[in-house]
Amino acid sequence: MPYINLQITKGANRDQKARIVKDFTETLVTVLGKKPEHIHIVIQEIEDENWGFSGILTDDFRKREG
């Protein structure tokens, strides 16, 4: 039973999330031969202030990049 836990920063809309679930499911079916009904996908949205990379918080990076 494949389980995908995708963490992204907040901002994706419902249609984008639906597309992610559809595309990830299709990939696991095609590449691994898994049954769609056995695939579970969880999307967790993280606030920008709780995500960091390259030594800074994402909200600070976005402010800097304008």
KOLTOR-976926 format. One record per atom (N, C-alpha, C, O): residue number from 0; residue in one letter; atom name; x, y, z. Coordinates in Angstrom, 1 decimal, always signed. Last residue first. Example, Ala and Ser with C-alpha at 12.3 -4.5 7.8 and 13.67 -1.06 7.14 Angstrom:
2
+-----+--------+-------+--------+--------+--------+
| num | residu | atome |   east |  north |     up |
+-----+--------+-------+--------+--------+--------+
|   1 |      s |     N |  +12.8 |   -2.2 |   +7.1 |
|   1 |      s |    CA |  +13.7 |   -1.1 |   +7.1 |
|   1 |      s |     C |  +12.9 |   +0.0 |   +7.9 |
|   1 |      s |     O |  +13.4 |   +1.1 |   +8.0 |
|   0 |      a |     N |  +13.2 |   -5.7 |   +7.8 |
|   0 |      a |    CA |  +12.3 |   -4.5 |   +7.8 |
|   0 |      a |     C |  +13.2 |   -3.3 |   +7.8 |
|   0 |      a |     O |  +14.2 |   -3.3 |   +8.5 |
+-----+--------+-------+--------+--------+--------+
// end
This chain:
66
+-----+--------+-------+--------+--------+--------+
| num | residu | atome |   east |  north |     up |
+-----+--------+-------+--------+--------+--------+
|  65 |      g |     N |  +10.6 |  +39.8 |   -3.3 |
|  65 |      g |    CA |   +9.5 |  +40.8 |   -3.7 |
|  65 |      g |     C |   +8.5 |  +40.2 |   -4.5 |
|  65 |      g |     O |   +7.6 |  +40.9 |   -4.9 |
|  64 |      e |     N |  +12.7 |  +38.6 |   -2.1 |
|  64 |      e |    CA |  +12.6 |  +38.5 |   -3.5 |
|  64 |      e |     C |  +11.5 |  +39.4 |   -4.1 |
|  64 |      e |     O |  +11.5 |  +39.6 |   -5.3 |
|  63 |      r |     N |  +12.2 |  +39.2 |   +0.6 |
|  63 |      r |    CA |  +13.4 |  +39.7 |   +0.0 |
|  63 |      r |     C |  +13.3 |  +39.7 |   -1.6 |
|  63 |      r |     O |  +13.8 |  +40.6 |   -2.3 |
|  62 |      k |     N |   +9.9 |  +37.8 |   +1.0 |
|  62 |      k |    CA |   +9.9 |  +39.3 |   +1.2 |
|  62 |      k |     C |  +11.1 |  +39.9 |   +0.5 |
|  62 |      k |     O |  +11.0 |  +40.9 |   -0.2 |
|  61 |      r |     N |  +10.8 |  +35.2 |   +0.6 |
|  61 |      r |    CA |   +9.8 |  +35.8 |   -0.3 |
|  61 |      r |     C |   +9.7 |  +37.3 |   -0.2 |
|  61 |      r |     O |   +9.5 |  +38.0 |   -1.2 |
|  60 |      f |     N |  +12.6 |  +34.9 |   +2.7 |
|  60 |      f |    CA |  +13.1 |  +34.8 |   +1.4 |
|  60 |      f |     C |  +12.1 |  +35.5 |   +0.4 |
|  60 |      f |     O |  +12.5 |  +36.2 |   -0.5 |
|  59 |      d |     N |  +10.8 |  +35.1 |   +4.9 |
|  59 |      d |    CA |  +11.9 |  +36.2 |   +4.7 |
|  59 |      d |     C |  +12.4 |  +36.1 |   +3.3 |
|  59 |      d |     O |  +12.7 |  +37.2 |   +2.7 |
|  58 |      d |     N |   +9.3 |  +32.8 |   +4.5 |
|  58 |      d |    CA |   +8.6 |  +34.1 |   +4.4 |
|  58 |      d |     C |   +9.7 |  +35.3 |   +4.3 |
|  58 |      d |     O |   +9.4 |  +36.2 |   +3.5 |
|  57 |      t |     N |  +11.3 |  +30.8 |   +4.8 |
|  57 |      t |    CA |  +10.7 |  +31.0 |   +3.5 |
|  57 |      t |     C |  +10.0 |  +32.4 |   +3.4 |
|  57 |      t |     O |  +10.1 |  +33.1 |   +2.4 |
|  56 |      l |     N |  +14.2 |  +31.6 |   +6.7 |
|  56 |      l |    CA |  +12.8 |  +31.2 |   +6.6 |
|  56 |      l |     C |  +12.2 |  +31.6 |   +5.3 |
|  56 |      l |     O |  +12.6 |  +32.6 |   +4.7 |
|  55 |      i |     N |  +17.5 |  +30.5 |   +5.7 |
|  55 |      i |    CA |  +16.5 |  +31.5 |   +6.1 |
|  55 |      i |     C |  +15.1 |  +30.9 |   +6.0 |
|  55 |      i |     O |  +14.9 |  +29.9 |   +5.4 |
|  54 |      g |     N |  +19.3 |  +28.5 |   +4.9 |
|  54 |      g |    CA |  +19.7 |  +29.3 |   +6.0 |
|  54 |      g |     C |  +18.7 |  +30.4 |   +6.4 |
|  54 |      g |     O |  +18.9 |  +31.1 |   +7.4 |
|  53 |      s |     N |  +18.2 |  +27.2 |   +2.8 |
|  53 |      s |    CA |  +19.4 |  +28.0 |   +2.5 |
|  53 |      s |     C |  +19.7 |  +29.0 |   +3.6 |
|  53 |      s |     O |  +20.2 |  +30.1 |   +3.4 |
|  52 |      f |     N |  +15.0 |  +27.3 |   +4.2 |
|  52 |      f |    CA |  +15.9 |  +26.7 |   +3.3 |
|  52 |      f |     C |  +17.1 |  +27.7 |   +3.1 |
|  52 |      f |     O |  +16.9 |  +28.9 |   +3.2 |
|  51 |      g |     N |  +12.0 |  +26.6 |   +6.2 |
|  51 |      g |    CA |  +13.3 |  +27.3 |   +5.9 |
|  51 |      g |     C |  +14.1 |  +26.5 |   +4.9 |
|  51 |      g |     O |  +14.1 |  +25.3 |   +4.8 |
|  50 |      w |     N |   +8.9 |  +27.1 |   +7.5 |
|  50 |      w |    CA |   +9.7 |  +26.4 |   +6.5 |
|  50 |      w |     C |  +10.9 |  +27.2 |   +6.2 |
|  50 |      w |     O |  +10.8 |  +28.4 |   +6.0 |
|  49 |      n |     N |   +7.2 |  +28.6 |   +9.0 |
|  49 |      n |    CA |   +7.6 |  +27.3 |   +9.5 |
|  49 |      n |     C |   +8.4 |  +26.5 |   +8.6 |
|  49 |      n |     O |   +8.6 |  +25.3 |   +8.8 |
|  48 |      e |     N |   +6.4 |  +30.7 |   +7.5 |
|  48 |      e |    CA |   +7.3 |  +31.0 |   +8.6 |
|  48 |      e |     C |   +7.8 |  +29.8 |   +9.3 |
|  48 |      e |     O |   +8.7 |  +29.8 |  +10.2 |
|  47 |      d |     N |   +4.7 |  +29.6 |   +5.7 |
|  47 |      d |    CA |   +6.0 |  +30.0 |   +5.2 |
|  47 |      d |     C |   +7.0 |  +30.3 |   +6.4 |
|  47 |      d |     O |   +8.2 |  +30.1 |   +6.2 |
|  46 |      e |     N |   +3.0 |  +26.7 |   +6.9 |
|  46 |      e |    CA |   +3.1 |  +28.1 |   +6.8 |
|  46 |      e |     C |   +4.5 |  +28.5 |   +6.4 |
|  46 |      e |     O |   +5.5 |  +27.9 |   +6.8 |
|  45 |      i |     N |   +2.3 |  +23.9 |   +4.9 |
|  45 |      i |    CA |   +3.1 |  +24.4 |   +6.0 |
|  45 |      i |     C |   +3.2 |  +26.0 |   +5.8 |
|  45 |      i |     O |   +3.4 |  +26.4 |   +4.7 |
|  44 |      e |     N |   +0.1 |  +21.3 |   +4.3 |
|  44 |      e |    CA |   +0.5 |  +22.7 |   +3.9 |
|  44 |      e |     C |   +1.1 |  +23.3 |   +5.2 |
|  44 |      e |     O |   +0.6 |  +23.3 |   +6.3 |
|  43 |      q |     N |   +0.2 |  +18.1 |   +3.1 |
|  43 |      q |    CA |   +0.3 |  +18.9 |   +4.3 |
|  43 |      q |     C |   +0.8 |  +20.3 |   +3.9 |
|  43 |      q |     O |   +1.9 |  +20.4 |   +3.2 |
|  42 |      i |     N |   -1.5 |  +15.6 |   +1.6 |
|  42 |      i |    CA |   -0.9 |  +16.9 |   +1.4 |
|  42 |      i |     C |   -0.9 |  +17.7 |   +2.6 |
|  42 |      i |     O |   -2.0 |  +18.0 |   +3.1 |
|  41 |      v |     N |   -1.3 |  +12.2 |   +1.2 |
|  41 |      v |    CA |   -1.6 |  +13.3 |   +2.1 |
|  41 |      v |     C |   -0.8 |  +14.5 |   +1.8 |
|  41 |      v |     O |   +0.4 |  +14.5 |   +1.6 |
|  40 |      i |     N |   -2.5 |   +9.4 |   -0.5 |
|  40 |      i |    CA |   -1.7 |  +10.6 |   -0.6 |
|  40 |      i |     C |   -2.2 |  +11.7 |   +0.4 |
|  40 |      i |     O |   -3.4 |  +12.0 |   +0.4 |
|  39 |      h |     N |   -2.5 |   +6.0 |   -1.1 |
|  39 |      h |    CA |   -2.9 |   +7.1 |   -0.2 |
|  39 |      h |     C |   -1.9 |   +8.2 |   -0.3 |
|  39 |      h |     O |   -0.7 |   +8.1 |   -0.3 |
|  38 |      i |     N |   -3.5 |   +3.3 |   -3.1 |
|  38 |      i |    CA |   -2.6 |   +4.5 |   -3.0 |
|  38 |      i |     C |   -3.2 |   +5.6 |   -2.1 |
|  38 |      i |     O |   -4.4 |   +6.0 |   -2.3 |
|  37 |      h |     N |   -5.3 |   +1.4 |   -3.7 |
|  37 |      h |    CA |   -4.4 |   +1.1 |   -2.6 |
|  37 |      h |     C |   -3.4 |   +2.3 |   -2.3 |
|  37 |      h |     O |   -2.6 |   +2.2 |   -1.4 |
|  36 |      e |     N |   -6.7 |   +2.1 |   -5.9 |
|  36 |      e |    CA |   -7.5 |   +2.1 |   -4.6 |
|  36 |      e |     C |   -6.6 |   +1.7 |   -3.4 |
|  36 |      e |     O |   -7.0 |   +1.8 |   -2.3 |
|  35 |      p |     N |   -4.9 |   +1.8 |   -8.0 |
|  35 |      p |    CA |   -5.2 |   +3.2 |   -7.5 |
|  35 |      p |     C |   -5.9 |   +3.1 |   -6.1 |
|  35 |      p |     O |   -5.7 |   +4.0 |   -5.3 |
|  34 |      k |     N |   -2.4 |   -0.6 |   -7.6 |
|  34 |      k |    CA |   -3.8 |   -0.4 |   -7.8 |
|  34 |      k |     C |   -4.1 |   +1.0 |   -7.2 |
|  34 |      k |     O |   -3.7 |   +1.3 |   -6.1 |
|  33 |      k |     N |   +0.9 |   -0.4 |   -9.2 |
|  33 |      k |    CA |   +0.0 |   -0.4 |   -8.0 |
|  33 |      k |     C |   -1.4 |   -0.1 |   -8.4 |
|  33 |      k |     O |   -1.7 |   +0.5 |   -9.4 |
|  32 |      g |     N |   +3.0 |   -0.4 |  -11.0 |
|  32 |      g |    CA |   +1.9 |   -1.4 |  -11.2 |
|  32 |      g |     C |   +1.0 |   -1.5 |  -10.0 |
|  32 |      g |     O |   +0.3 |   -2.5 |   -9.8 |
|  31 |      l |     N |   +5.0 |   +1.5 |  -10.9 |
|  31 |      l |    CA |   +5.1 |   +0.3 |  -10.0 |
|  31 |      l |     C |   +4.0 |   -0.7 |  -10.2 |
|  31 |      l |     O |   +4.0 |   -1.8 |   -9.5 |
|  30 |      v |     N |   +4.4 |   +3.2 |  -13.1 |
|  30 |      v |    CA |   +5.8 |   +2.8 |  -12.8 |
|  30 |      v |     C |   +5.8 |   +1.6 |  -12.0 |
|  30 |      v |     O |   +6.7 |   +0.7 |  -12.2 |
|  29 |      t |     N |   +1.5 |   +3.4 |  -13.2 |
|  29 |      t |    CA |   +2.3 |   +3.2 |  -14.4 |
|  29 |      t |     C |   +3.7 |   +2.6 |  -14.0 |
|  29 |      t |     O |   +4.1 |   +1.6 |  -14.7 |
|  28 |      v |     N |   +0.8 |   +3.9 |  -10.5 |
|  28 |      v |    CA |   +0.1 |   +2.8 |  -11.3 |
|  28 |      v |     C |   +1.0 |   +2.5 |  -12.5 |
|  28 |      v |     O |   +1.2 |   +1.3 |  -12.7 |
|  27 |      l |     N |   +2.3 |   +6.1 |   -9.9 |
|  27 |      l |    CA |   +2.5 |   +4.8 |   -9.1 |
|  27 |      l |     C |   +1.9 |   +3.7 |   -9.8 |
|  27 |      l |     O |   +2.4 |   +2.5 |   -9.8 |
|  26 |      t |     N |   +1.3 |   +8.0 |  -11.7 |
|  26 |      t |    CA |   +2.7 |   +7.6 |  -11.8 |
|  26 |      t |     C |   +2.9 |   +6.3 |  -11.0 |
|  26 |      t |     O |   +3.7 |   +5.4 |  -11.5 |
|  25 |      e |     N |   -1.4 |   +8.2 |  -10.9 |
|  25 |      e |    CA |   -1.1 |   +7.7 |  -12.2 |
|  25 |      e |     C |   +0.4 |   +7.2 |  -12.3 |
|  25 |      e |     O |   +0.7 |   +6.2 |  -12.9 |
|  24 |      t |     N |   -0.9 |   +9.5 |   -8.4 |
|  24 |      t |    CA |   -1.5 |   +8.2 |   -8.4 |
|  24 |      t |     C |   -1.2 |   +7.5 |   -9.8 |
|  24 |      t |     O |   -0.8 |   +6.3 |   -9.8 |
|  23 |      f |     N |   +0.2 |  +11.9 |   -9.2 |
|  23 |      f |    CA |   +1.0 |  +11.0 |   -8.4 |
|  23 |      f |     C |   +0.4 |   +9.6 |   -8.4 |
|  23 |      f |     O |   +1.2 |   +8.6 |   -8.5 |
|  22 |      d |     N |   -2.0 |  +12.9 |  -10.6 |
|  22 |      d |    CA |   -0.8 |  +12.7 |  -11.3 |
|  22 |      d |     C |   +0.1 |  +11.7 |  -10.5 |
|  22 |      d |     O |   +0.8 |  +10.8 |  -11.1 |
|  21 |      k |     N |   -4.0 |  +13.2 |   -8.6 |
|  21 |      k |    CA |   -4.3 |  +12.4 |   -9.8 |
|  21 |      k |     C |   -2.9 |  +12.0 |  -10.4 |
|  21 |      k |     O |   -2.8 |  +10.8 |  -10.8 |
|  20 |      v |     N |   -2.7 |  +14.8 |   -6.7 |
|  20 |      v |    CA |   -3.2 |  +13.5 |   -6.3 |
|  20 |      v |     C |   -3.4 |  +12.6 |   -7.5 |
|  20 |      v |     O |   -3.0 |  +11.4 |   -7.5 |
|  19 |      i |     N |   -2.3 |  +17.1 |   -8.3 |
|  19 |      i |    CA |   -1.2 |  +16.4 |   -7.7 |
|  19 |      i |     C |   -1.6 |  +15.0 |   -7.4 |
|  19 |      i |     O |   -0.9 |  +14.0 |   -7.7 |
|  18 |      r |     N |   -5.0 |  +17.8 |   -8.9 |
|  18 |      r |    CA |   -4.1 |  +17.4 |  -10.0 |
|  18 |      r |     C |   -2.9 |  +16.7 |   -9.4 |
|  18 |      r |     O |   -2.4 |  +15.7 |  -10.0 |
|  17 |      a |     N |   -5.9 |  +18.5 |   -6.4 |
|  17 |      a |    CA |   -6.5 |  +17.4 |   -7.1 |
|  17 |      a |     C |   -5.6 |  +16.9 |   -8.2 |
|  17 |      a |     O |   -5.5 |  +15.7 |   -8.4 |
|  16 |      k |     N |   -4.2 |  +20.8 |   -6.0 |
|  16 |      k |    CA |   -4.1 |  +19.6 |   -5.1 |
|  16 |      k |     C |   -4.7 |  +18.4 |   -5.7 |
|  16 |      k |     O |   -4.1 |  +17.3 |   -5.7 |
|  15 |      q |     N |   -5.3 |  +22.5 |   -7.9 |
|  15 |      q |    CA |   -3.9 |  +22.1 |   -8.0 |
|  15 |      q |     C |   -3.6 |  +20.8 |   -7.1 |
|  15 |      q |     O |   -2.9 |  +19.9 |   -7.5 |
|  14 |      d |     N |   -7.9 |  +22.8 |   -6.9 |
|  14 |      d |    CA |   -7.7 |  +22.2 |   -8.2 |
|  14 |      d |     C |   -6.2 |  +21.7 |   -8.4 |
|  14 |      d |     O |   -6.0 |  +20.6 |   -9.0 |
|  13 |      r |     N |   -7.5 |  +24.1 |   -4.5 |
|  13 |      r |    CA |   -8.0 |  +22.8 |   -4.5 |
|  13 |      r |     C |   -7.8 |  +22.1 |   -5.8 |
|  13 |      r |     O |   -7.5 |  +20.9 |   -5.8 |
|  12 |      n |     N |   -4.2 |  +25.8 |   -4.5 |
|  12 |      n |    CA |   -5.7 |  +25.7 |   -4.5 |
|  12 |      n |     C |   -6.2 |  +24.3 |   -4.6 |
|  12 |      n |     O |   -5.4 |  +23.4 |   -4.9 |
|  11 |      a |     N |   -1.4 |  +26.4 |   -2.5 |
|  11 |      a |    CA |   -2.0 |  +25.7 |   -3.5 |
|  11 |      a |     C |   -3.5 |  +25.7 |   -3.4 |
|  11 |      a |     O |   -4.1 |  +25.5 |   -2.3 |
|  10 |      g |     N |   -0.7 |  +27.7 |   -0.1 |
|  10 |      g |    CA |   -0.9 |  +28.5 |   -1.3 |
|  10 |      g |     C |   -1.5 |  +27.8 |   -2.5 |
|  10 |      g |     O |   -2.1 |  +28.4 |   -3.4 |
|   9 |      k |     N |   +2.0 |  +26.8 |   +2.1 |
|   9 |      k |    CA |   +0.6 |  +27.1 |   +1.8 |
|   9 |      k |     C |   +0.5 |  +27.9 |   +0.5 |
|   9 |      k |     O |   +1.4 |  +28.7 |   +0.1 |
|   8 |      t |     N |   +4.5 |  +24.5 |   +1.0 |
|   8 |      t |    CA |   +4.1 |  +25.7 |   +1.7 |
|   8 |      t |     C |   +2.7 |  +26.1 |   +1.2 |
|   8 |      t |     O |   +2.3 |  +25.7 |   +0.2 |
|   7 |      i |     N |   +4.1 |  +20.9 |   +1.4 |
|   7 |      i |    CA |   +4.3 |  +22.1 |   +0.6 |
|   7 |      i |     C |   +4.0 |  +23.4 |   +1.4 |
|   7 |      i |     O |   +3.3 |  +23.3 |   +2.4 |
|   6 |      q |     N |   +4.7 |  +17.5 |   +1.6 |
|   6 |      q |    CA |   +4.6 |  +18.8 |   +2.3 |
|   6 |      q |     C |   +5.0 |  +19.9 |   +1.4 |
|   6 |      q |     O |   +6.0 |  +19.9 |   +0.7 |
|   5 |      l |     N |   +3.2 |  +14.5 |   +1.1 |
|   5 |      l |    CA |   +3.7 |  +15.6 |   +0.4 |
|   5 |      l |     C |   +3.6 |  +16.9 |   +1.3 |
|   5 |      l |     O |   +2.5 |  +17.2 |   +1.7 |
|   4 |      n |     N |   +3.4 |  +11.3 |   +1.6 |
|   4 |      n |    CA |   +3.2 |  +12.4 |   +2.4 |
|   4 |      n |     C |   +3.9 |  +13.6 |   +1.8 |
|   4 |      n |     O |   +5.1 |  +13.7 |   +1.9 |
|   3 |      i |     N |   +2.1 |   +8.4 |   +0.2 |
|   3 |      i |    CA |   +2.9 |   +9.6 |   -0.1 |
|   3 |      i |     C |   +2.5 |  +10.7 |   +0.9 |
|   3 |      i |     O |   +1.3 |  +11.0 |   +1.0 |
|   2 |      y |     N |   +2.1 |   +5.0 |   +0.3 |
|   2 |      y |    CA |   +1.6 |   +6.2 |   +1.0 |
|   2 |      y |     C |   +2.6 |   +7.3 |   +0.7 |
|   2 |      y |     O |   +3.8 |   +7.1 |   +0.9 |
|   1 |      p |     N |   +1.1 |   +1.9 |   -1.1 |
|   1 |      p |    CA |   +1.9 |   +3.1 |   -1.2 |
|   1 |      p |     C |   +1.2 |   +4.3 |   -0.4 |
|   1 |      p |     O |   +0.0 |   +4.5 |   -0.4 |
|   0 |      m |     N |   +0.8 |   -1.2 |   +0.0 |
|   0 |      m |    CA |   +0.0 |   +0.0 |   +0.0 |
|   0 |      m |     C |   +0.9 |   +1.2 |   +0.0 |
|   0 |      m |     O |   +1.4 |   +1.6 |   +1.0 |
+-----+--------+-------+--------+--------+--------+
// end
